Amino acid sequence: MTAALEIEGLSVSFPTRDGWVPVVREVSLCVDEGEIAGLVGESGSGKSLTAMSALGLLPAGARMQCERLRLDGESVDGRTGREMEALRGSRIALVPQEPMNSLNPTMRIGRQLELVVRSNRRVSSAQARDIAVEYLERMLITDAARVMTAHPFELSGGMRQRVLLAMAFSCNPRVLIADEPTTALDVTVQQEVLTLLRESAAATDTAVLFISHDLAVVSQLCDTVAVMRAGEIVERGETSDVIGRPMHPYTRALLASLPANSPPGSRLPIGEGGAAADSGGPA
Amino acid sequence: MSGSAADPALRVEAVTVSFPTTRDWLGRVRESVTALDGVSLEIPAAASLGLIGESGSGKTTLARVVLGMQSADAGAVYFAGRQLRFDRSRAARRRRSEYCQIVFQDPRTSLDPRLRVWEIMAEGLAIRGGASRPALRRAVDEMAAEVGISARALDRYPHELSGGQRQRVAIGRALLLRPRLLILDEPTSALDVTIQAQVLNVLMDLQARQDLAYLFISHDVSVIRHLCDRVAVLYRGRIVETGRTRDVLEHPQDAYTRKLIEAVPRIRDGGQA
């Protein structure tokens, strides 16, 4: 197995009146081809910023330092915005949390998919549309023709997320970053979307970095998991080890605070993790 | 308040609500969508009922009907045996506010950003009238201790607080009016799990200390299991199943309930995997 995504010694800081404040500190991650790696943590732990660093999409003003950042074996550290732009889509793609905010509300789905396909492949408009339909159908969209002519607001949340999955996979990326892709969905729809994600990634040997705050989802989906807290990875390993036999007190506190892990009606344990995390609200 | 102790805190009887989607040129309704279709449920005094359902199932419409913010086409709502009439008169609104309060999902949008925390909490009492400013402040101080808000936080603005603190403010504001029924509309969905645990503990403590019934709306089955004695499952405007939480979650009878519960992701650890 080769590593599709390698991050070593990543730090991200933001400027404030009191100088540079680090929000991601010395984070190292490695995701192999065909592996689904979970990155869990509470709001403000730095999990999304870690992922955005790999995409070259940090907010303006952020300062990033990295010993090594490799995509598909190739170093991308120090690339300019334009050079990263060429890699996004074809090498590394993103499925974001809220599909309504990432689709263009004024453009039909078909046109949006066509643009994405043609930005990565030298094909005609008609060919691009055929490819788009093919990928929509892979995401179990049975009425792809209708979806192609629809505007985003006409689709349900689950349908929009399938469109984004189709969009991401249509570029044949080696690495897919999924940032809380099902948080906004109902549980029955979440299950369908996660199954699609797992099967599509397995079929194409894509490496997936799955960002989530939901330990139950991560325990079901991911091969490995890293737990982030206050900008650092505190624990990592095979999912069954980390969830089944957590070593770090913070991981234990996270698991213990889940109502499913306590008898009904009992007081829920409040670990040290909670006290520290209560300094900031959810993003 | 009339009604005996045996009366349920809330009884909803065959409530139907529909919203017009198309009107003809005279403004007559030609097509409408039924949001609630003959919904009945009951919460005994000081008990908790969980209401589960996916988006669009009608959970929020039901909460609005109970609050009197939405009139029903048919059916009735009783608080402790007394019928709530759907009128907007000051007296009717006041009676409802004395009986029933609500905590919303996202405390960032449900708290007035221009008021200090203690003013937000006192606002309901101030509107009710009859209390001096120092008396209001004393009442807020007491409630703050009860829901776990530090005295320092009371003089701050909502944006200076964390998500968990803000939700405590929302709970404290509602409880200052001493309602007997609290509607909780996804109160912990926007919170991290460790903060959710703190807020759920506060809710359980409050209920243990006073005569307070909860209508707990959530899509999170594990939260409902933890807090509620009984549960009702809402699907496309109808209650498809209701009963003791354990019975419904462990032996669901309805096909939709079964599908919903099976879809809930559970922690899979090394031992079971």
Boltz contact constraints between the chains, C-beta under 6 A:
constraints:
  - contact:
      token1: [A, 42]
      token2: [B, 192]
      max_distance: 6.0
  - contact:
      token1: [A, 43]
      token2: [B, 192]
      max_distance: 6.0
  - contact:
      token1: [A, 186]
      token2: [B, 54]
      max_distance: 6.0
  - contact:
      token1: [A, 186]
      token2: [B, 55]
      max_distance: 6.0
  - contact:
      token1: [A, 187]
      token2: [B, 263]
      max_distance: 6.0
  - contact:
      token1: [A, 187]
      token2: [B, 264]
      max_distance: 6.0
  - contact:
      token1: [A, 188]
      token2: [B, 263]
      max_distance: 6.0
  - contact:
      token1: [A, 191]
      token2: [B, 263]
      max_distance: 6.0
  - contact:
      token1: [A, 216]
      token2: [B, 265]
      max_distance: 6.0
  - contact:
      token1: [A, 216]
      token2: [B, 266]
      max_distance: 6.0
  - contact:
      token1: [A, 216]
      token2: [B, 267]
      max_distance: 6.0
  - contact:
      token1: [A, 217]
      token2: [B, 265]
      max_distance: 6.0
  - contact:
      token1: [A, 219]
      token2: [B, 267]
      max_distance: 6.0
  - contact:
      token1: [A, 219]
      token2: [B, 268]
      max_distance: 6.0
  - contact:
      token1: [A, 220]
      token2: [B, 265]
      max_distance: 6.0
  - contact:
      token1: [A, 220]
      token2: [B, 268]
      max_distance: 6.0
  - contact:
      token1: [A, 240]
      token2: [B, 270]
      max_distance: 6.0
  - contact:
      token1: [A, 240]
      token2: [B, 273]
      max_distance: 6.0
  - contact:
      token1: [A, 243]
      token2: [B, 269]
      max_distance: 6.0
  - contact:
      token1: [A, 244]
      token2: [B, 269]
      max_distance: 6.0
  - contact:
      token1: [A, 244]
      token2: [B, 270]
      max_distance: 6.0
  - contact:
      token1: [A, 244]
      token2: [B, 271]
      max_distance: 6.0
  - contact:
      token1: [A, 257]
      token2: [B, 193]
      max_distance: 6.0
  - contact:
      token1: [A, 257]
      token2: [B, 194]
      max_distance: 6.0
  - contact:
      token1: [A, 257]
      token2: [B, 197]
      max_distance: 6.0
  - contact:
      token1: [A, 258]
      token2: [B, 193]
      max_distance: 6.0
  - contact:
      token1: [A, 259]
      token2: [B, 222]
      max_distance: 6.0
  - contact:
      token1: [A, 259]
      token2: [B, 223]
      max_distance: 6.0
  - contact:
      token1: [A, 259]
      token2: [B, 226]
      max_distance: 6.0
  - contact:
      token1: [A, 260]
      token2: [B, 222]
      max_distance: 6.0
  - contact:
      token1: [A, 264]
      token2: [B, 225]
      max_distance: 6.0
  - contact:
      token1: [A, 264]
      token2: [B, 226]
      max_distance: 6.0
  - contact:
      token1: [A, 267]
      token2: [B, 201]
      max_distance: 6.0
  - contact:
      token1: [A, 268]
      token2: [B, 197]
      max_distance: 6.0
  - contact:
      token1: [A, 268]
      token2: [B, 200]
      max_distance: 6.0
  - contact:
      token1: [A, 268]
      token2: [B, 201]
      max_distance: 6.0
  - contact:
      token1: [A, 270]
      token2: [B, 197]
      max_distance: 6.0
  - contact:
      token1: [A, 270]
      token2: [B, 198]
      max_distance: 6.0
  - contact:
      token1: [A, 273]
      token2: [B, 194]
      max_distance: 6.0
  - contact:
      token1: [A, 274]
      token2: [B, 194]
      max_distance: 6.0
  - contact:
      token1: [A, 277]
      token2: [B, 192]
      max_distance: 6.0
  - contact:
      token1: [A, 277]
      token2: [B, 194]
      max_distance: 6.0
  - contact:
      token1: [A, 278]
      token2: [B, 162]
      max_distance: 6.0
  - contact:
      token1: [A, 278]
      token2: [B, 164]
      max_distance: 6.0
  - contact:
      token1: [A, 278]
      token2: [B, 195]
      max_distance: 6.0
  - contact:
      token1: [A, 280]
      token2: [B, 162]
      max_distance: 6.0
  - contact:
      token1: [A, 281]
      token2: [B, 162]
      max_distance: 6.0
  - contact:
      token1: [A, 281]
      token2: [B, 163]
      max_distance: 6.0
  - contact:
      token1: [A, 282]
      token2: [B, 163]
      max_distance: 6.0
  - contact:
      token1: [A, 282]
      token2: [B, 190]
      max_distance: 6.0
